[in-house]
């Protein structure tokens, strides 16, 4: 009788332990799947970020080129205006000088 009860208890414990092992294996499998999905998502996000960064660099490069061109044009325009002003002043001074001689 005691032996039968003992065997029943052992069988119940075996059943509980087996269910616990199965539950832990399922949990481990789901955890591994979640980690794999997360790694794939992170890889995709990183790829997207790299792509966006490259696009941003291209846009920045174009913008910088436009600024450099605009600055060069502005500089050239300013130099021409300075030359024009210098010529105007020189011409005006010459006219004043010539008018005072006659």
Backbone bond lengths (Angstrom), bond angles and torsions (degrees), N, CA, C in turn:
res aa  C-N    CA-C-N  psi(-1)  N-CA   C-N-CA  omega(-1)  CA-C   N-CA-C  phi
1 X - - - 1.443 - - 1.545 110.35 -
2 X 1.326 114.69 -47.90 1.454 118.73 177.23 1.519 110.80 -62.64
3 X 1.315 115.26 -38.15 1.449 120.86 179.80 1.530 110.81 -64.53
4 X 1.302 116.48 -39.74 1.462 121.50 178.43 1.525 110.36 -64.85
5 X 1.328 116.05 -44.97 1.470 120.32 177.78 1.529 110.38 -62.94
6 X 1.313 114.50 -40.57 1.462 119.60 179.45 1.519 110.12 -62.29
7 X 1.342 117.41 -44.99 1.464 122.25 178.63 1.532 111.31 -63.34
8 X 1.354 116.98 -38.83 1.461 120.63 177.41 1.537 110.39 -61.91
9 X 1.342 114.81 -45.06 1.466 119.22 -179.85 1.537 111.04 -63.52
10 X 1.332 115.03 -41.09 1.467 119.24 178.35 1.522 109.97 -62.73
11 X 1.331 117.43 -43.90 1.464 121.33 179.43 1.528 111.32 -63.53
12 X 1.351 116.69 -40.34 1.461 120.55 177.18 1.533 110.56 -63.27
13 X 1.335 115.95 -43.48 1.466 119.94 178.55 1.528 110.98 -64.12
14 X 1.340 116.32 -41.48 1.463 120.36 177.32 1.531 110.24 -59.82
15 X 1.329 115.80 -42.60 1.454 121.19 -179.57 1.532 110.51 -64.56
16 X 1.337 116.78 -43.71 1.470 121.69 178.96 1.527 110.17 -63.59
17 X 1.336 115.93 -46.24 1.469 120.74 -179.80 1.527 110.36 -63.50
18 X 1.313 117.61 -42.14 1.458 121.73 178.99 1.523 110.72 -62.54
19 X 1.337 116.59 -43.80 1.465 120.70 178.50 1.528 110.46 -63.62
20 X 1.328 116.81 -39.55 1.473 121.42 178.95 1.531 110.38 -65.07
21 X 1.328 116.73 -43.50 1.471 120.78 178.87 1.525 109.76 -62.89
22 X 1.322 117.34 -44.84 1.467 121.62 178.63 1.526 110.54 -60.94
23 X 1.317 116.34 -44.19 1.463 121.25 179.27 1.525 111.03 -62.02
24 X 1.324 116.78 -43.80 1.469 120.48 179.37 1.528 111.46 -65.91
25 X 1.320 117.64 -38.09 1.471 121.11 177.97 1.524 110.68 -64.45
26 X 1.347 115.79 -43.33 1.464 119.44 177.86 1.533 110.30 -62.00
27 X 1.332 115.76 -43.27 1.461 120.27 178.88 1.529 110.56 -61.82
28 X 1.324 116.47 -43.53 1.465 120.86 179.96 1.530 110.81 -63.31
29 X 1.332 115.81 -41.85 1.464 120.17 178.39 1.527 110.61 -62.35
30 X 1.343 116.49 -45.68 1.464 120.18 178.86 1.527 110.76 -64.50
31 X 1.315 116.99 -38.81 1.468 120.67 178.21 1.524 110.29 -63.08
32 X 1.328 116.70 -45.43 1.468 120.48 178.09 1.529 111.59 -61.38
33 X 1.334 116.31 -41.60 1.464 119.87 178.15 1.531 110.75 -63.77
34 X 1.334 116.25 -42.06 1.470 120.25 179.17 1.525 111.11 -63.82
35 X 1.312 116.18 -41.63 1.473 120.40 178.57 1.524 110.22 -64.00
36 X 1.330 116.81 -42.07 1.468 120.75 178.69 1.530 110.65 -63.53
37 X 1.337 117.63 -43.67 1.464 121.05 178.05 1.523 110.49 -62.91
38 X 1.310 116.46 -41.36 1.461 120.82 179.39 1.533 110.40 -63.90
39 X 1.322 116.73 -42.09 1.469 120.32 178.78 1.525 110.63 -62.78
40 X 1.321 117.01 -41.80 1.469 121.14 178.26 1.524 109.83 -63.89
41 X 1.334 117.29 -43.58 1.468 121.14 179.45 1.527 110.97 -63.70
42 X 1.331 116.09 -42.00 1.463 119.61 178.96 1.524 110.89 -64.22
43 X 1.318 116.67 -40.58 1.462 120.99 178.07 1.532 110.16 -62.69
44 X 1.321 116.38 -43.15 1.466 121.31 177.57 1.532 110.29 -63.16
45 X 1.324 117.05 -45.52 1.469 120.91 178.84 1.523 111.22 -61.35
46 X 1.321 116.41 -41.43 1.464 120.45 178.96 1.524 110.77 -64.51
47 X 1.312 116.90 -41.95 1.467 121.37 176.70 1.527 110.27 -60.12
48 X 1.329 116.26 -45.25 1.462 121.55 179.28 1.524 110.64 -62.53
49 X 1.327 116.98 -43.53 1.466 120.51 178.94 1.522 111.19 -62.98
50 X 1.327 116.79 -42.20 1.472 119.97 177.90 1.524 110.89 -61.59
51 X 1.328 115.60 -43.27 1.453 121.05 179.70 1.533 110.05 -62.56
52 X 1.330 116.83 -45.36 1.462 120.88 179.16 1.529 111.01 -65.18
53 X 1.330 116.71 -38.82 1.462 120.64 178.82 1.529 110.50 -64.33
54 X 1.326 117.20 -43.71 1.463 120.59 177.60 1.522 110.90 -61.22
55 X 1.330 116.54 -40.57 1.462 120.64 178.35 1.532 109.69 -64.63
56 X 1.304 116.98 -42.33 1.464 121.75 178.54 1.526 110.89 -63.28
57 X 1.323 116.59 -40.04 1.469 120.67 177.60 1.530 109.93 -63.61
58 X 1.329 116.19 -42.64 1.469 119.67 178.37 1.525 110.88 -61.75
59 X 1.330 116.03 -45.44 1.463 119.80 179.31 1.530 111.03 -63.25
60 X 1.319 115.99 -41.30 1.466 120.24 178.94 1.520 110.60 -64.19
61 X 1.316 116.43 -39.50 1.460 121.00 179.12 1.523 110.31 -63.75
62 X 1.327 117.02 -44.21 1.466 121.13 178.21 1.521 109.61 -62.73
63 X 1.324 116.36 -44.67 1.472 120.58 -179.69 1.525 110.30 -62.34
64 X 1.310 117.00 -43.86 1.471 121.04 179.01 1.525 110.40 -62.90
65 X 1.313 116.85 -41.01 1.464 120.81 177.53 1.530 110.32 -61.87
66 X 1.331 116.32 -42.49 1.469 120.24 177.56 1.522 111.38 -62.34
67 X 1.324 116.49 -41.54 1.465 120.80 178.89 1.526 110.22 -64.45
68 X 1.333 116.33 -43.39 1.472 119.95 178.62 1.524 110.81 -61.68
69 X 1.328 116.56 -42.87 1.467 120.56 179.03 1.525 109.97 -64.16
70 X 1.312 116.88 -46.62 1.468 120.87 -179.90 1.520 110.68 -61.58
71 X 1.324 116.52 -40.80 1.460 120.63 179.53 1.530 110.36 -65.09
72 X 1.322 116.57 -42.22 1.471 120.39 179.20 1.526 110.24 -63.40
73 X 1.334 117.04 -43.12 1.465 121.09 179.18 1.524 109.74 -64.57
74 X 1.325 117.23 -43.72 1.466 121.32 179.45 1.522 110.38 -62.39
75 X 1.328 115.82 -43.20 1.468 120.25 179.20 1.530 110.09 -61.40
76 X 1.312 116.50 -45.89 1.463 120.69 -179.96 1.527 110.34 -62.37
77 X 1.328 116.26 -42.73 1.465 120.81 178.26 1.526 110.74 -61.45
78 X 1.324 116.47 -43.86 1.467 120.27 179.42 1.524 110.82 -63.83
79 X 1.315 117.54 -41.77 1.463 120.35 178.75 1.529 111.19 -63.22
80 X 1.336 116.33 -39.81 1.463 120.02 177.10 1.529 111.26 -65.22
81 X 1.328 116.00 -40.22 1.461 119.30 177.81 1.525 111.37 -65.08
82 X 1.308 116.82 -39.82 1.468 120.92 177.42 1.528 109.71 -62.62
83 X 1.336 115.98 -44.57 1.474 120.15 178.66 1.524 110.33 -62.67
84 X 1.335 116.54 -42.46 1.468 120.41 177.80 1.522 110.76 -61.75
85 X 1.337 116.49 -44.11 1.466 120.52 178.74 1.531 110.87 -63.32
86 X 1.316 116.15 -41.72 1.472 120.36 178.81 1.536 109.75 -61.51
87 X 1.339 115.69 -45.91 1.479 119.51 178.74 1.529 110.68 -63.03
88 X 1.331 116.72 -41.85 1.469 120.11 179.95 1.523 110.71 -62.02
89 X 1.341 115.54 -44.34 1.468 119.90 -179.52 1.527 110.36 -65.81
90 X 1.317 115.22 -43.36 1.470 119.36 178.99 1.523 110.28 -61.82
91 X 1.324 116.71 -46.16 1.468 120.54 178.78 1.525 111.18 -62.34
92 X 1.310 116.68 -42.51 1.469 120.38 179.29 1.512 111.02 -63.87
93 X 1.327 116.66 -41.75 1.473 120.32 179.20 1.530 109.89 -65.00
94 X 1.321 116.92 -41.23 1.471 120.57 178.67 1.524 110.90 -63.86
95 X 1.327 116.72 -42.87 1.466 119.75 178.52 1.520 110.81 -62.41
96 X 1.346 116.61 -43.28 1.467 120.29 178.75 1.532 110.30 -63.17
97 X 1.303 114.93 -43.30 1.465 119.76 -179.02 1.527 111.40 -64.36
98 X 1.369 114.42 -43.22 1.459 119.14 179.77 1.518 111.84 -69.41
99 X 1.321 116.44 -36.21 1.459 119.67 178.89 1.526 111.46 -68.24
100 X 1.301 118.35 -32.04 1.461 121.47 179.94 1.511 111.01 -75.64
101 X 1.316 119.75 -23.58 1.470 122.49 179.37 1.523 111.85 -77.61
102 X 1.285 117.02 -27.74 1.468 119.58 -175.29 1.456 111.82 -100.63
